[in-house]
Amino acid sequence: MSKISVIISHEYRTRVRAKWFIISTLLAPFGLALIIAVPVLAAVLAGDGAEGKVVVLDRTDSLGAAVVKTDTARYQIADDRTETQLAEAVKNEEIQAYVLIPSNILDSGKVTMYSRGGSGIAFESSVQEALEPLIVKARLQKVGTDTAVIDLVERGIDVVSLKVTDTGIEADASKASAMMGYMGGFMIYMLIFLYGTMVMRGVVEEKANRIIEVLASSARPFEIMMGKVIGIGLVGLTQLVLWFALGSLVMMGVGALLAPSMSPETMQNMQQLQASNPSQNMGVGGALASSGIVLPHISLVTILMFIFNFFAGYFLYASLFAAVGSAVDQESDANSLTQMVPSQLLSR
């Protein structure tokens, strides 16, 4: 065991002090934060593309007023203005756009919007979302559907998922649990492949540099491989722990940065969730909870099982990678053999 512990210590210290380990450990949590924060910030800063009034030129004498009622701050009726006058208003930047609703809209389903361009997809989508339900409702009324039936159909349903536990009724976090399980499994796969390949490269390097001859004279092959596999496995576990700690701090920082850009309704929902569940994080977790995604409680048993699965998979496939490394003399010769190991890993 003393010889194995010396090899473990050497493998662990050599790789933990390497620049690649320090850089990858620090950059990975920030990369995750950027993946989450950049789309949210881009959507908040870009807004919906609204820069002024949108005039509705209605040929049906009914839909235009209904559209204006949906958002009086954005939409207004054209009144007696013609298309030429509205086009001039668009060119002079007096209005952002005008929408022409033709008289046969219920049959054609085509609405024309004239603008200066460059408003973005979000602006066009918002105009479509304002018009579409009104046109659908008008079509139903045209075929004789009762308005009460239409209102009943449009009401829809909301499914609130709860779970029954020994302590009472709690919010169900099955969606977030599935997401975290997928991410955890993918992380284990990547780390097993990364550090298993590292074991193979270490074996090939020692054979090429004749280091294995010196080691074989003082330690048995079993002790050498066991020390190498355990040492590199501890490097992977260390990186996982550091990623979890740094990732938690980074996500808390991202939540604090995104808080000012959240709408008052979202902040109110987060405050209500915090009052009902004081353990709920008010950062990114609170934002997810306000949108219907509840973060699950991660118990110590779950963490220990995650570590066990990592080590079990790592020891199995690191042994396969080590066998590949022992069968070749150069790293380039191992490429054809290592293709079989990832395929077996994916099939699991």
C-alpha positions in Angstrom: 0.0 0.0 0.0 2.9 2.3 0.6 4.0 2.0 -3.0 0.5 2.6 -4.3 0.1 5.7 -2.1 3.4 7.1 -3.4 2.2 6.6 -7.0 -1.3 8.1 -6.1 0.4 11.1 -4.6 2.6 11.6 -7.6 -0.2 11.3 -10.1 -2.5 13.6 -8.1 0.0 16.4 -7.4 1.4 16.4 -10.9 -2.0 16.9 -12.6 -3.6 19.2 -10.0 -0.7 21.6 -10.3 -0.8 21.6 -14.1 -2.0 24.7 -15.9 -4.7 22.9 -17.9 -6.3 21.7 -14.7 -6.4 25.2 -13.1 -7.6 26.9 -16.3 -10.4 24.3 -17.0 -11.5 24.3 -13.4 -11.9 28.1 -13.3 -13.3 28.6 -16.8 -16.0 25.9 -16.8 -18.3 27.6 -14.2 -18.0 30.9 -15.9 -18.7 29.3 -19.2 -21.9 27.8 -17.8 -22.8 31.2 -16.4 -22.3 32.8 -19.8 -24.4 30.2 -21.5 -27.3 31.0 -19.1 -26.8 34.7 -18.7 -26.1 35.9 -22.2 -29.4 34.8 -23.8 -31.3 36.2 -20.9 -29.5 39.6 -21.0 -29.8 39.7 -24.8 -33.5 39.2 -24.6 -33.8 41.8 -21.8 -31.7 44.4 -23.6 -33.2 43.8 -27.0 -36.8 44.0 -25.6 -39.6 43.5 -28.0 -38.4 45.9 -30.6 -41.2 48.4 -29.9 -40.0 52.0 -30.5 -43.3 53.8 -31.2 -46.9 53.5 -32.0 -48.3 50.9 -34.3 -51.3 52.2 -36.3 -54.0 49.7 -37.2 -55.7 50.3 -40.6 -58.8 48.2 -40.3 -60.9 47.2 -43.3 -63.3 45.0 -41.2 -64.6 47.8 -38.9 -64.3 45.5 -35.9 -60.9 43.9 -35.4 -59.0 47.1 -35.2 -60.7 48.3 -32.1 -60.2 44.9 -30.5 -56.5 45.0 -31.2 -56.2 48.5 -29.7 -57.9 47.2 -26.5 -55.2 44.6 -26.0 -52.5 47.3 -25.6 -53.6 51.0 -25.9 -50.0 52.1 -25.2 -48.8 50.5 -28.4 -51.7 50.3 -30.9 -54.0 53.1 -32.2 -56.7 53.3 -34.9 -55.8 54.9 -38.2 -59.1 56.9 -38.2 -59.3 58.8 -41.5 -55.7 58.5 -42.4 -54.9 56.9 -45.7 -52.2 54.4 -46.6 -50.1 57.2 -48.2 -50.3 59.3 -45.0 -49.4 56.4 -42.9 -46.4 55.5 -45.1 -45.2 59.1 -44.8 -45.6 58.9 -41.0 -43.5 55.7 -41.0 -40.8 57.4 -43.1 -40.8 60.5 -40.9 -40.5 58.2 -37.8 -43.7 59.5 -36.3 -44.9 55.9 -35.9 -43.0 52.7 -35.9 -45.3 50.8 -38.3 -48.9 50.4 -39.5 -50.8 47.2 -40.0 -53.3 46.7 -42.8 -56.1 44.3 -41.9 -57.9 43.4 -45.1 -61.7 42.8 -45.3 -61.2 39.2 -46.2 -58.9 38.5 -43.3 -61.1 35.7 -41.9 -60.6 33.7 -45.2 -57.1 34.7 -46.2 -55.5 34.9 -42.8 -52.9 37.4 -44.2 -52.1 40.7 -42.5 -49.6 43.2 -44.0 -47.3 45.3 -41.7 -45.4 48.2 -43.1 -42.4 49.5 -41.0 -38.9 51.0 -41.4 -37.4 47.6 -40.9 -34.9 46.4 -38.4 -37.4 46.0 -35.6 -36.5 42.4 -35.1 -38.3 39.1 -34.9 -39.6 39.8 -31.4 -41.6 42.9 -32.6 -43.2 41.0 -35.5 -44.0 38.1 -33.2 -45.7 40.5 -30.7 -47.9 41.9 -33.4 -48.8 38.5 -34.6 -49.6 37.3 -31.1 -51.9 40.3 -30.6 -53.8 39.7 -33.9 -54.0 35.9 -34.0 -56.4 35.1 -31.1 -58.7 37.9 -32.2 -58.9 36.6 -35.7 -59.5 33.0 -34.5 -62.3 34.2 -32.2 -63.9 36.2 -35.1 -63.7 33.0 -37.3 -65.5 31.0 -34.6 -68.2 33.7 -34.3 -68.6 33.7 -38.0 -69.6 30.0 -38.1 -72.1 30.5 -35.3 -70.1 29.5 -32.2 -71.5 30.9 -29.0 -69.2 33.5 -27.4 -69.5 31.7 -24.0 -68.1 28.6 -25.6 -65.3 30.5 -27.1 -64.4 32.1 -23.7 -64.6 28.7 -22.1 -62.2 27.2 -24.7 -59.7 30.0 -24.4 -59.6 29.7 -20.6 -57.3 26.6 -20.7 -55.9 24.9 -17.7 -52.9 25.1 -15.4 -51.4 21.9 -14.0 -49.9 22.3 -10.5 -47.7 19.3 -9.7 -47.4 18.4 -6.0 -45.9 15.4 -4.2 -47.0 13.7 -1.0 -44.2 13.2 1.5 -43.9 12.0 5.1 -43.8 15.7 6.2 -46.7 16.8 4.1 -47.4 18.3 0.6 -44.5 19.8 -1.3 -43.9 21.2 -4.7 -42.8 18.5 -7.3 -39.4 19.1 -8.7 -39.5 16.3 -11.3 -38.7 18.6 -14.3 -35.6 20.0 -12.6 -34.6 16.6 -11.3 -34.7 15.2 -14.9 -32.6 18.1 -16.1 -30.1 17.8 -13.3 -30.0 14.0 -13.9 -29.3 14.4 -17.6 -26.6 17.1 -16.9 -25.0 14.9 -14.2 -24.9 11.9 -16.4 -23.4 13.8 -19.3 -20.8 15.3 -16.9 -19.9 11.8 -15.7 -19.5 10.6 -19.3 -17.3 13.5 -20.2 -15.1 13.1 -17.1 -14.8 9.4 -17.5 -13.7 9.8 -21.1 -11.3 12.7 -20.3 -9.6 11.1 -17.4 -9.7 7.6 -18.9 -7.9 9.0 -21.9 -5.4 10.6 -19.5 -4.7 7.1 -18.0 -4.0 5.7 -21.4 -1.7 8.6 -22.4 0.2 8.1 -19.1 0.8 4.5 -19.8 1.9 5.1 -23.4 4.2 7.9 -22.3 5.8 5.8 -19.6 6.4 3.0 -22.1 7.9 5.4 -24.6 10.2 7.0 -22.1 11.3 3.7 -20.5 9.9 5.0 -17.2 8.0 1.8 -16.8 11.2 -0.2 -16.6 12.3 1.8 -13.5 8.9 1.5 -11.9 8.6 -2.2 -12.6 11.9 -2.8 -10.7 10.4 -1.2 -7.5 6.7 -1.9 -7.8 4.4 -4.6 -9.3 2.3 -3.8 -12.4 -0.9 -4.1 -10.3 0.5 -1.4 -7.8 1.5 0.9 -10.7 -1.8 0.7 -12.5 -3.9 0.9 -9.2 -2.0 4.0 -8.1 -2.3 5.6 -11.5 -6.0 4.9 -11.8 -6.8 6.1 -8.3 -4.6 9.2 -8.5 -6.2 10.4 -11.7 -9.6 9.5 -10.4 -9.0 11.8 -7.4 -8.1 14.5 -9.8 -11.4 14.2 -11.5 -13.3 14.1 -8.1 -11.4 17.3 -7.0 -12.4 19.0 -10.2 -16.1 18.0 -9.7 -16.1 19.4 -6.1 -14.4 22.7 -7.3 -16.9 23.0 -10.2 -19.8 22.5 -7.8 -18.5 25.1 -5.3 -17.4 27.7 -7.9 -20.6 27.1 -10.0 -22.8 27.8 -7.0 -21.0 31.1 -6.3 -21.2 32.0 -10.0 -24.9 31.2 -10.3 -25.6 33.3 -7.2 -23.7 36.2 -8.8 -25.7 35.7 -12.0 -28.9 35.8 -10.1 -27.9 39.0 -8.4 -27.0 40.6 -11.8 -30.2 39.5 -13.4 -32.5 40.6 -10.6 -32.6 44.3 -11.6 -33.7 43.3 -15.2 -36.6 41.1 -14.0 -40.1 42.4 -14.3 -42.0 43.4 -11.1 -44.4 40.4 -11.6 -41.4 38.0 -11.6 -39.9 39.7 -8.5 -43.3 39.5 -6.7 -43.6 35.8 -7.5 -40.1 35.2 -6.2 -40.9 37.0 -3.0 -44.0 34.9 -2.5 -42.0 31.7 -3.1 -39.3 32.9 -0.6 -42.0 33.5 2.0 -43.6 30.1 1.5 -40.2 28.3 1.2 -37.4 30.1 3.0 -34.8 27.6 1.8 -35.5 28.5 -1.9 -32.6 30.4 -3.5 -33.6 33.9 -4.6 -31.0 33.9 -7.4 -31.3 31.9 -10.6 -33.2 29.2 -8.6 -35.8 31.7 -7.6 -36.2 32.9 -11.2 -36.7 29.3 -12.3 -39.2 28.7 -9.5 -41.2 31.7 -10.5 -41.5 30.3 -14.0 -42.8 26.9 -12.7 -39.5 25.0 -12.4 -38.9 24.1 -8.8 -35.3 23.1 -7.9 -35.1 19.7 -6.1 -33.5 19.2 -2.7 -30.2 17.4 -3.1 -29.6 15.1 -0.2 -26.3 13.7 1.0 -27.3 10.3 -0.2 -27.7 11.7 -3.7 -24.3 13.3 -3.6 -22.7 10.1 -2.4 -24.4 8.0 -5.1 -23.2 10.5 -7.7 -19.6 10.1 -6.5 -20.1 6.3 -6.4 -21.4 6.2 -10.0 -18.5 8.4 -11.1 -15.9 6.2 -9.5 -17.5 2.9 -10.6 -17.7 4.0 -14.2 -14.3 5.6 -14.1 -12.5 2.5 -12.7 -14.2 0.3 -15.3 -13.3 2.4 -18.3 -10.0 3.6 -17.0 -9.0 0.0 -16.9 -10.1 -0.4 -20.5 -8.1 2.7 -21.5 -5.1 1.5 -19.6 -5.3 -1.9 -21.4 -5.3 0.1 -24.7 -2.3 2.0 -23.6 -0.4 -1.1 -22.7 -1.1 -2.7 -26.1 0.6 0.1 -28.2 3.9 1.9 -28.1 2.8 5.3 -29.4 -0.2 7.5 -28.7 -1.0 7.8 -32.4 -1.3 4.0 -32.6 -4.0 4.0 -29.8 -6.5 6.1 -31.8 -8.0 3.2 -33.6 -8.3 1.2 -30.4 -9.8 4.0 -28.3 -12.7 4.4 -30.7 -14.1 1.1 -29.4 -14.1 2.3 -25.7 -16.3 5.4 -26.2 -18.8 3.3 -28.2 -19.0 0.9 -25.3 -19.3 3.8 -22.9 -22.2 5.2 -24.9 -24.0 1.9 -25.2 -24.2 1.8 -21.4 
